[in-house]
Amino acid sequence: MEQTRLGPNDIPAGDPGFMVVIEVDHPLSDLTPQCHTDLLRSVDVQSALVEESAFGNARVVFHTAHCGWWDAGRLALRTEENVRLTWPTVGIEIFRADVWEDEPFFDHEPLGLGDLPEWCLRSDPRRNSTVIVEVEPEGEVPPRLRDSDLVNVIYTRRDARSSRSSIGRPQMIVEQHFHPASAAMSTAKPAISIGMNRSITRIRSVRSDVYRAEVSLRATANRPAAMPQIPDWQYNLDDEGYRYVVVTDLRVRLEGWSVESMDADETVTRSDFTFGSIWADQSGRMNSTDDGWLKDVWEAPVEPGSLVRAFIVDGRRLEVDQWDSLAAWMIESLYDKPVGFIVEVGPSDYVADSTDDAPVVCSQLVVLTDGVMMLRRSRTELGHLLLSDYSSAGLPLDEWQNDGHFEDCTDGYLFTKDIRLAARSCIAWIRVNAGVNTTGNIGCSYRFADELPRSS
């Protein structure tokens, strides 16, 4: 059998063969002896083994000899199709056997995720796949396809990025809208172009949420020790009334972290972060009502009405700015409120007195139709508007208005669908201009629109 270094029928020097890996959507730790046997039978390869993936899933692995990456890839796809008849699969991979001996796990983007395409940030990663094609480093003789040109072989270059393994192997990483098997097929032609010029060490296609969690784990392990930072977080109340602190940035791995919160009775509780999922709408606000895109998150339960005081990691306490905690509480409070709902924020010790001309820094949020809110800022007491209707049609969004339309609104108003923008603008206005030092000096009230009594 002829051994060539390049091309779709490439048999690598030394004929090491390839490892074929199929990862299923089931933790190895939960695999019963019967399921273990059934998984091996679905592969129908005598030498196959069941191992644990980097993410903790079960993966079936076997060696195929005397072949190049093209033939190994076709065998992997046929095997994955058989496995998928009884097991949901999340990954498919071929791996040059001589490399496998030293690197049995992925080594992609060891310093963390690169720049993802814009659509990836809006799309459910469980419905997409990430494909990685890795090659040997450039040798002494410059190859016809340089490292910088790897992504040029893909027809959707905006979805591709370059990376390197920790030992210097160049990689092309492509985001796809398909299941891992289909995503691998869609990358076959670009891989042929690469294989005609460079020696391929592995090709892997894996569900994007699994890939990102793996990269997060590896990047955390490789990162030099440093003082951890508080991640961007939000509150969320689920359908059953349970309340959580959630973090959607998977570049931060919160395994071993906990959160400390305190309720109105000054009772302090701590809870640990675990890996879960949640939905996020276009404005990025969290919800448990299937509104928007499903996202993987780190979540920790907290008591209703409590405010987060600190994140705890490795015995170190990271104090949360109480103004940030108050803004997060306000974002939570505004979610899914009916038209006509009003929230007012101002000094907690203010008593209405027509003879007192002292400034009263306050703000007011009113829920309009179609998810639009109106934020009004003022240095005098704000009254309740007698609106003719709550329609948001024709209103300019995300632009501050300072035309003095409302006599009691001295410092402008804003129409927006972004709850986070509205809540943070409201809190920032009070914090900067009210001359108060702590959130304990802030008062808040709310009311719902009145309804006419109607006979049934």
Buried (B, 14 or more C-beta within 10 A) or exposed (E): EEEEEBBBEBBBEEBBBBBBBBBBBBEBEEBEEEBBEEBBEBBEBEEBEBBBBBBBBBBBBBBBEEBBBBBBBEBBBEBBEBBBEEBEBBBBBBBBBBBBEEBEBBBBBBEBBEEBBEEBEEBBBBBBBBBBBBBBBBEEEEBEBEBEBBBBBBEEEEBBBBBBBEEEBBBBBBBBBBBBBBBBBBBBEBBBBBBBBBBBBBBBBBBBBBBBBBBBBBBBEEEEEEEBEBBEBBBBBBEEEBBBBBBBBBEBBBEEBBBBBBBEEEEEBEBBBEEEBBBBBEBBBBBBEEBBBBBBBBBBBBBEEBBBBBBBBEEEEBEBEBBBBBBBBBBBBBBEBEBBBBBBBBBEEBEEEEEEEEBBBBBBBBBBEEBBBBBBBBBBBBEEBEEEEBEBEEBEEEEEBEEEEBEBBBBBBBBBBBBBBBBBBBBBBBBEBBEBEEBEEBEBEEEEEEEEEEEE
